Amino acid sequence: MVRQPQKRISLRPEWRAATAAIALAIVFLAAPPAHSQTFTVLHNFAGGRDGSQPVAGLTIDRAGNLYGTASAGGAGYGTVFKLAFKNSGWILSPLYSFAGGEDGAGPVTAPVVGSNGTLYGSTAAGGGGSCSEIYEYSGCGTVFNLHPGVAVCKSVLCPWTEAVLYRFAGGSDGAYPIGKLLFDQSGNMYGATFDYLQFGSLGTVFELTPSGSGWTKSVLQRFDGGDGQYPLAGLIAGPSGSLVGTTYYGGAHSDGAVYQLTPSGSGWSESVLYSFQGGNDGANPAAGLISDNASNLYGATTVGGSGGGGTVFELTPSNGQWTLSVLYSFTGSAGPSNSLVLDMAGNLYGTTVEDGTYGAGTVFELTPSGGSWTYTDLHDFTGGSDGSDPFGGVTLDANGNIYGTTEAGGANGDGIVFEITP
């Protein structure tokens, strides 16, 4: 078999700032400081069947299997993979390799496990349409479903079958769906399109509704700048059936916003919960949001804050208003670019992209204590064999083990999957 030429993603400066997919100048130094946790590389990507440049984080199912995407490699346009623990180690199985045409190209977000056990996800490019402003790949992006074959597979190299649920056309239809998808209890799917340089559009929120044997797409919101611009992350479910998300730019101060969409009659009503000011509160939230049982929202900004390297923040509702509190400010040049994780004890976990001792990113924990939060550095990436640029955040299992990816570094320079155990 002739291997397809490797395509390395070529991104414009604005897109690089938004997704933090930046080629770093790595300085190889001594081993990182010792931490009480154990850091293990579970897989080194090689740019072949397994893929390359895993920008997204991971999704874990009830059985403890991990699923993710690589934005390049495979047939040249990215892959979807599964990691399963068998015997005494983790085995990676490539599930699908994108061909770069109508099936999509460049997946940059983690897949979602549906109620039927199949995978749903999106590609930032491919699928058709006349969008080529960001990627060297053509096309405006897709939403897809992957399901295993009918026959029982006894090998790790058993590909799954893809069905493209929707192909974006660009313009008013939206383009570049790079945020994680969200299902509601009725099986409807929600997401956002980035729409960078799509004339007349600064981003959209869309809904895909099952209809017979297909899906019907509706645009719920078109951003105009004042309410937000360029939503990079997915949405979460808010109170009373609402949807809540972030935009990287826009808002009252053009530094990003937190917005809410609430069902209203036959449509949706939008409100801006907070507009970032670019000061100590931070700016440019590429990460999405999470919520606790009290409906407080937690998120992160990539830059700004008292240290200049981004913030972790909390938004608290009170009498119809929302109050922002900065829980932590990072130093460095690029803070968290993906959503945080909240454990049962109320601790927050995440990654920074260019922070840490070596400027190659960190994994961190924030622990609430006496009305404040204590920061713990769980790992400093060196840019060498332990990886570099952990854009995708982290995922926790039931035992408190932490899993994530790095876009670069590792044994082959194509990124890794890692585990941190308590």
N, C-alpha and C positions, 0 to 999 in steps of 0.2 A: 504494500500500500504506500502510495506517495503521500508524504505529509504535506499539508497545506502550509503556505508561508505564514509565519506568525505575524499577526497584526497587533501592533502596540497602540493603545488608544492615544490619539492626538487630540488634546483638548485646548480650547481657547482660554485665555487668562481668566475671564469671568467665570467660566465653568470650573476651572481649577480652584478658584477661591471658594466657589459654592460647594463643591463636593470634597474639597481638600485632597483631590487626587493629584498630588504634586510630586514631581521627581526631585527627591531630596539629595543634597550633597552630603553623603554619609561620611562621618569621621569614625574610623575603626579604633576604638580605645580598649581599655582593659575590661574585664568582666564586670557586669553591673553589681551594685551593692547587694549584699545578701538580704533576702526577705524571709519571713517566717513561712510563706507559702512555697509550694513546689511548682515550678514552671516546666512544662513539657511540650515539645513540638510533636503534634499528632500526625501531621502530614506536610511534606514539602512539595509544593506544586512544581511541575517540570515543564509546563507549556505544551504538553502533548494532549493525550486523551483526557487527562484530568483537568486541564485548563491552566489559566495564568491570571494574575492580578485579581484576587478575590476582594473587591472593594466592599462588598456587602458583608454583614454579619451572618449569624447562623440562626436557624429555627430548630427547636427540639420538639419531638413528639412524645407521646405518653410512654413509649417503650424506651426512651432515652436515645433514639437515633437522631443524628444531626443532619440538617439539610442546608445547602448553601449554593451560591452561584460564583462563578469566575467570569470576569468581564471580558476576558480574551482567552486565547488558546482553544483547544479542541480542534474543530474544523477551521478555526481562525476567528470566530465571532463569539466565543464564550461558551460556558457549560453550566449545567445544573448537576450537582453531585450529592451523594449520601455518604455519611460516615457512620458505620455501625461497629459496636464493640463485639468482637468475636474471639473466643478463647482468651488470650492474654493481651490482645492489642486491638487497635482501631484499623479498620479497612475502609478505604475510600472506593466507592463505586460511581463511575460516571453514569448519570441517568440520561442526559441529553446533550447533544452538541449542536449549537446553532449554525446554520448554513449561511446566514447573513442576508437572505432574501425575504420572502413573505413570512418565514417562520420567526423572524426577528434577529436582532444582533445587539450585543453589549448589555447583558443583564447586570444591573448595578444595585439590586436590592434583594433581600432574602426572600425566598418563597414562603407561602402560607400553606399550612396543612389544612385542607378542607374537611368538612364533616364526613365525607366519603373516603377519607384517607389519601386522596390524590393531592397533587401540588398545584397551587395557583401562583402566578408571578407575572412580571412585566419585563420587557426589554426597552432600553432607552432609545434604540434605533431599530432599523430594519422594518419589515412589514409593508412597506410601500409609502406613498406620499413623497413630497418634494422637499423633505427636510434634510439638510446636510450642513448646517451651520456649526454644529458642535462636534460631532463625530466625523472621522474619516469614513465611517459607514454611512450609507444613505438610508433613507426611511425615517419615519416619524415615531416609531415605537409600536409595541404590541402589548396586549394582555393575553396570557396563555394558560393552558391547563396541561399537566403531565400526569399520565396514569400508566401503571405497569402493564406488561403484556398479559394475555390471557393464560398462557402456559406457565407452569412453575419453572422458575429460573434457578439453576444450581451453580451459577457462575457470578462473579462480581462484575462482569462485563455484559450485563443484560440491559440494553437501552429501553427507556420508557417511550411511550407514544405521545406526541404533542398535538394538541388542538388549539389553534389560535381563536380566541374568543372575540377579539376586536383588534383592528388595525387603525391606528390614528392617521388622519389625513393632513394635519397641520392647520395653520390659520385658526379660524374660529372653532374648529373641531378639537384643537389641542394637540400637543406634541411633547415627546420625551416624558413618559410616565415613570419617574425614577423613585417614587416613594413606595413604601410597603403598603400592600392592599389590606382592606378591612372588610370583613363580612359582618352583616347584622343577623339577627335571629331568624329572619325570613329568607336568608340566602342571597340577599342583595349585596353587591360588592361596590366598595367606594375607593377612590384614589384621587391623585392630583397630577396635573401635568405641569412641567416646568416652563415650557413654551418660550425658551430663550430665543430672541430675535424673530419670533413669529409675529408678523405685522398685525397690529390691532389686538394683540393678546399678551397679557402679562402673567398668564397662568390660569388654570381652571381647576375646579373640583368636579369630578364626574361620578356617575352611578351607572353600574351595569346590572340590569334586572333580568333574571331568567325568563325567557319567553319561548315556549314550545321547546324546540331543540336547539335554540340559539339564545342570544343575549341582546337586549336593547339598551343602547347607551343614551344617557341624558346628562347635559351639563347643568350642574346645580349652582355654580358660581363662576363668574368671570371677574378676575381681579383688575382693578383700575389704577393701582398705585397707592391711592389714599388709604385703601383698606388692606393693602399688601401687594407684594409683587414677587413672583418666582417662588412658589411653594416647592421645596425640595423633599420634604419628608411626607410620610403618609399621615393619616388621620387616626384619631382614637374616638371611641364612643363617649359622649358627654351625657349630662342629665337630660331626661325627657326626650330621648331619641335624637339628641343633637350630635353634631360632629365638631371636633375641635382640632385645630392644626396650627402650623407656623408658616410664615413666609420669610424668605431670606432677606429681601429688600422690602421697600415700601413702608406703609404706615405713616403716622403723622410726622415722623422725623427721618423717613427714608432708610432707617436702620433695621427694619424688620418688624413683624407684628405677630401677635397671637390672635386668631380669629375663631369664631363659633358660628356654625350654621344650624338653625333651629327649624324644624318643620313648621310651616305656616300655611294653612289652607291647602292649596294644590301645589305649593312651591316651598321655598326655603327662605328664611330671613337671616341675613348676616349681621353680626356685630363684632367690633374689634374689642377684645378684652384687654389688650395692652399693646402699646407702640414703644419699641425700644428707642432710647435716646442717644445711644452711642457713648455713654459715659460709664460710670461705675456699674450701671445695670447691664452692660454688655451690648453687643450688636451682632447682627447677621446670624440668626438661629438656623443653622442647617439641620439640626436635630429635631425630631418630633417630640411629642409630649407623652408623659405617663401620668396616671392619677392614683391616689390612694383611696381608702374607704370613706374618707371625709370629703371627697371631691376636690381636694387640693391638687393642683397641677405642678409637675416638675419637668424642667427642661434645661437646655444648655445653649449658650451662644459660642460662636467660634472665635470671636475677638472681643475686645473691650474689657470692661471691668477694671478694678483698681490695679491689677497686674498686667493688663493689656493682652492677656492670652486667652480671653474668654471667661465665661462664668457658668456656674450651676445655679439655677434660680427656682423659687417656689412662687406660685400664684395662688393666693388664698381668697375664696369668695366671701363676701359679707354685704348683705343688704343690696344685692344686685350689682355691687362693685367688686373689682378685683385688685388686690394689693400684691405687688411684687417684692419679694425679699431675696437678696443675693446670699446664697448659702456658702459659696466659695468662689474665689477669683484665681485664675491660673496665670502664670507667667509663660513666656514663650511666644510663638507666633501663630499657633493654630490649636485651639482647644477642641472640645468634643464636637464631632460632626455627625454623630448618630445618637439615637434615643438612649436614655439611661434605663437601668433595671432596678426595681425596688424589690427587696426580699421580704419575707414574712416578719422580720424584726424591725423593718423600717429603714434599713440601710440602703444607700444608693451606690450603684456601680456603673462605671463607664470607662471610656478611653479618651485620651487626647491624641492628636495627630502628630504634632511637632514639639511637644513639651518633653520634659524629662531631662535627665542628665546628659543624654547624647543627642537630643533634638530629634529623636526618631519615634517619639510617642510613649505613652504610659498606659497602664491599667490602674485605676484608682478605686477607692472605697470612701464614702462619706457616711459617718456614723453620727446620729443625733445624740447629743449629750447636754443636759441642763440648759436647753433653749438655744444651743449653738450646735455646730457640726464640726466633727474632727476628721481631718483628711489623712488617709493612709495610702501611701504609694505601694501598690502590690507588685508592679514590675516596670522597669525602665528598659525599653527596647534599645538595642545597640546598633541596629541596622545590619548586623551580621547574620549568624545562623539562627538567631532568635526572631528575626523578622524586623520589619520597619513599616510605619504608616498604618496603624490599626484604625482604619476609617469606620469600620462596621459596628463598633460597640461590642458588647458582650452579651452572652446568654448564660443563665444559671440552670443547673439541674436540681432535683429534689434534695440532693446531698450537699448543696452549696458549692459544687465544683463550677468553675467559670470557664466558658469556652468563647473563642473568638478567632478572628482572622487578621492577617496583615496583608496589605496590597503588594508589598515588596519584601526583599530580603529572603532569608532562608537559604538552604543549601544551593538552590539554583537561581536565586534572585527573583523568583516568580511568586513569592508570597508563601504563607504557611497557614495551617490551622493549629491553634495552641489550646492548652488546658492549664489552668491554675487550680491546684487543690489546696484546701486549708491546711 
